[in-house]
């Protein structure tokens, strides 16, 4: 009887270990996070968005905007006060690499690869109204289409974010489009220190 109990206990431990291993080793590209209504169609595995015009990140796992305020990274369900009236439903969105962790800790890479309004020059041969964003994983641009426009129109708040009486919250001029040369608009390479558990990440407090 004792041997049977030991065997059952050992099997239970093995089962727990396998379950834990399986859960913690789900490929990043297969993880699913809830997508905010203002974002482009979701690409399974994406955890972070970067909004280059605002220099703001969005963490889908915590549903937080992450932005720099007086030298500190802030986490909030809302945009910083400076952009309180910003129209998120019409913003350019970068879907970041599946493997990056806490990208704001490597902010210098993202502002150099994706300067403010960089796409205005990069896509000047296209109709700018059709540019929705860029996906680092597929290395392809995201374009508006009729289905996405209809979806956004159905979920967008009826009251406009910005009226004619409200000044645009942008106060800093665009960065020069030759910033950091050939890297503009290209995916940021994710080194080991930029991955979860790497020596470059920090835990949120």
C-alpha positions as CSV (number, residue, x, y, z in Angstrom):
1,X,0.0,0.0,0.0
2,X,2.8,2.4,0.9
3,X,4.6,1.6,-2.4
4,X,1.3,2.3,-4.3
5,X,1.0,5.7,-2.5
6,X,4.6,6.6,-3.3
7,X,4.1,5.6,-6.9
8,X,0.9,7.7,-7.2
9,X,2.6,10.7,-5.5
10,X,5.6,10.4,-7.9
11,X,3.3,10.3,-10.8
12,X,1.5,13.4,-9.5
13,X,4.8,15.2,-9.2
14,X,5.8,14.2,-12.7
15,X,2.4,15.4,-14.1
16,X,2.7,18.8,-12.3
17,X,6.3,19.2,-13.6
18,X,5.2,18.4,-17.2
19,X,2.2,20.7,-17.0
20,X,4.4,23.5,-15.6
21,X,7.1,23.0,-18.2
22,X,4.5,22.9,-21.0
23,X,2.9,26.2,-19.8
24,X,6.1,28.1,-19.3
25,X,7.5,27.0,-22.7
26,X,4.6,28.0,-24.9
27,X,6.2,29.5,-28.0
28,X,5.9,33.3,-27.9
29,X,4.3,33.3,-31.3
30,X,1.4,31.1,-30.0
31,X,0.5,33.2,-27.0
32,X,-2.7,35.2,-27.2
33,X,-3.4,38.6,-25.6
34,X,-6.5,40.8,-25.7
35,X,-6.3,43.4,-28.4
36,X,-7.5,47.0,-27.7
37,X,-10.3,48.2,-30.0
38,X,-8.1,51.0,-31.4
39,X,-5.3,48.7,-32.6
40,X,-4.9,47.0,-36.0
41,X,-5.9,43.4,-36.5
42,X,-4.1,41.2,-33.9
43,X,-1.2,39.0,-34.8
44,X,-1.1,36.1,-32.4
45,X,2.0,36.3,-30.2
46,X,2.4,40.1,-30.1
47,X,2.6,41.4,-26.6
48,X,3.8,45.0,-27.1
49,X,2.9,47.9,-29.5
50,X,5.0,51.0,-30.0
51,X,3.3,54.3,-31.0
52,X,6.2,56.2,-32.5
53,X,4.4,59.6,-32.8
54,X,4.0,59.6,-29.0
55,X,7.0,57.6,-28.0
56,X,4.6,55.4,-26.0
57,X,4.4,51.6,-25.6
58,X,1.4,49.5,-25.0
59,X,1.6,46.3,-23.0
60,X,-1.2,44.0,-24.1
61,X,-0.7,41.6,-21.2
62,X,-1.4,44.3,-18.6
63,X,-3.5,46.6,-20.8
64,X,-1.2,49.5,-19.9
65,X,0.4,52.4,-21.7
66,X,4.0,52.8,-20.8
67,X,5.6,56.2,-21.1
68,X,8.5,58.2,-19.8
69,X,7.6,60.9,-17.3
70,X,10.3,63.0,-15.5
71,X,12.8,60.2,-15.9
72,X,10.5,57.4,-14.7
73,X,8.6,54.8,-16.8
74,X,4.9,55.1,-16.0
75,X,2.2,52.4,-16.4
76,X,-1.3,53.6,-16.9
77,X,-4.6,52.5,-18.5
78,X,-4.7,56.0,-20.1
79,X,-2.4,58.0,-22.3
80,X,-0.2,60.6,-20.5
81,X,-2.1,63.9,-20.0
82,X,-0.2,65.6,-22.8
83,X,-2.0,63.2,-25.2
84,X,-5.3,63.0,-23.4
85,X,-7.2,64.0,-26.6
86,X,-5.1,62.0,-29.0
87,X,-7.1,59.9,-31.5
88,X,-5.8,56.4,-31.0
89,X,-8.1,55.0,-33.6
90,X,-6.1,56.8,-36.3
91,X,-2.6,56.3,-35.0
92,X,0.4,54.5,-36.6
93,X,1.2,51.3,-34.6
94,X,4.3,49.1,-34.6
95,X,3.6,45.5,-33.6
96,X,6.9,44.6,-31.8
97,X,8.9,41.3,-32.1
98,X,7.3,38.3,-30.3
99,X,10.5,37.8,-28.3
100,X,11.2,41.2,-26.9
101,X,10.5,41.8,-23.2
102,X,9.9,45.3,-21.7
103,X,11.0,47.1,-24.8
104,X,10.9,50.5,-23.1
105,X,14.1,49.4,-21.3
106,X,15.8,49.6,-24.7
107,X,14.0,52.8,-25.8
108,X,17.0,54.1,-27.7
109,X,16.6,51.4,-30.3
110,X,13.0,52.1,-30.9
111,X,13.3,55.9,-31.2
112,X,16.2,55.4,-33.7
113,X,14.4,52.8,-35.8
114,X,11.0,54.4,-35.6
115,X,11.4,58.2,-35.3
116,X,8.3,60.3,-34.9
117,X,6.3,60.5,-38.2
118,X,9.0,58.6,-40.0
119,X,6.4,56.8,-42.1
120,X,5.3,60.1,-43.7
121,X,8.5,60.1,-45.7
122,X,9.0,56.3,-46.0
123,X,5.6,55.8,-47.5
124,X,5.4,59.1,-49.5
125,X,4.8,57.1,-52.7
126,X,1.7,55.5,-51.1
127,X,-1.6,57.0,-50.0
128,X,-0.8,57.9,-46.4
129,X,-4.4,57.3,-45.4
130,X,-3.9,53.6,-46.2
131,X,-0.9,53.1,-43.8
132,X,-2.0,51.6,-40.5
133,X,1.3,50.4,-39.0
134,X,4.2,48.0,-39.3
135,X,4.6,44.4,-38.0
136,X,8.2,43.5,-37.0
137,X,7.4,39.8,-37.1
138,X,6.3,39.6,-40.7
139,X,8.4,42.6,-41.6
140,X,5.4,43.9,-43.5
141,X,3.4,47.1,-43.4
142,X,-0.1,47.1,-42.1
143,X,-2.7,48.8,-44.3
144,X,-6.2,49.8,-43.8
145,X,-8.8,47.9,-45.7
146,X,-12.6,48.2,-46.0
147,X,-13.2,45.6,-43.3
148,X,-10.9,47.3,-40.8
149,X,-12.3,50.7,-41.5
150,X,-15.9,49.4,-40.9
151,X,-14.8,47.7,-37.6
152,X,-13.2,50.8,-36.3
153,X,-16.2,52.9,-37.3
154,X,-18.4,50.6,-35.3
155,X,-16.4,50.7,-32.1
156,X,-15.0,54.2,-32.2
157,X,-16.5,56.6,-29.7
158,X,-19.2,58.8,-31.2
159,X,-17.7,61.9,-29.6
160,X,-14.5,62.8,-31.5
161,X,-11.3,62.8,-29.5
162,X,-10.2,66.1,-31.0
163,X,-12.4,69.0,-32.0
164,X,-11.4,72.0,-34.1
165,X,-11.2,74.0,-30.9
166,X,-8.7,71.7,-29.3
167,X,-5.0,72.2,-30.3
168,X,-3.1,69.1,-31.4
169,X,-1.3,67.8,-28.3
170,X,2.0,67.3,-30.2
171,X,4.5,69.9,-28.9
172,X,7.8,68.5,-30.2
173,X,8.8,68.7,-33.9
174,X,9.2,65.5,-35.9
175,X,12.7,63.9,-35.7
176,X,14.7,64.2,-39.0
177,X,14.0,61.3,-41.3
178,X,17.7,60.5,-41.8
179,X,18.0,59.7,-38.0
180,X,20.3,56.7,-37.6
181,X,20.5,56.2,-41.3
182,X,19.5,52.9,-42.9
183,X,17.8,51.5,-39.8
184,X,14.7,53.7,-40.1
185,X,11.6,51.6,-40.5
186,X,13.5,48.3,-40.0
187,X,12.7,45.8,-37.2
188,X,14.8,46.2,-34.0
189,X,17.1,43.1,-33.6
190,X,16.2,41.4,-30.4
191,X,19.4,40.3,-28.5
192,X,19.5,37.9,-25.6
193,X,19.5,40.8,-23.2
194,X,16.2,42.0,-24.6
195,X,14.4,38.8,-24.0
196,X,12.5,37.7,-20.9
197,X,15.0,36.5,-18.4
198,X,17.8,38.2,-20.2
199,X,20.2,40.4,-18.3
200,X,18.9,43.5,-19.9
201,X,15.3,43.4,-18.5
202,X,14.0,44.8,-15.3
203,X,10.9,43.8,-13.4
204,X,7.9,46.1,-13.1
205,X,7.4,47.3,-9.5
